[in-house]
Amino acid sequence: MRLVVGVSGGSGMPYALAALRALHHLEVETHLVVSSGAKRVMTAEGAGPQLPDLTALAAHVHDDRDLAASVASGSFRTDGMLLLPCSAGTLAKVAHGFADTLLTRAAHVTLKERRTLVLVVREDPLPRPMLVNLLAAFDAGATVMSASPGFYHAPDTVDDLLHFVTARVLDQFGLDVPGFRRWREDGHA
């Protein structure tokens, strides 16, 4: 399997790291694109994952300014793209087909080719323009998810919460993350 992993400037870089770890463990070929906004957030959040943590887990890393990269073309076959965290600005660009960076171009190509595109937003509260953009992205064919963990699996740590969101996101691509407890499986609530 081959997936594009986009990381934009929303807070929540631990989600990106958790997804890349899971994909690496599952031996999925990943093509990582990190926006300049994401790099600024990593610096601002300080204690969280940094760019080398993400790039070490990716099979291929592409510069967000390189609109000639492989993932910018529909003829480059992938099984889809996940974008997490997906900032409000990136969401707006994806929803309206504004492909001015490799990240947004790769998302546009994913929709154009009718491949799975999962946008994981983390921002709250949701203002009306963002709600409109979420609906527009959905109508264009994207799957929209929030970085909102469930609690029925009785999490003990932040990693448990990240694991839940990661597993739900990767479910959209038919991937099973080891150790994920599903509702009512194995006799558990």
Disulfide bonds with the S-S distance in Angstrom:
none
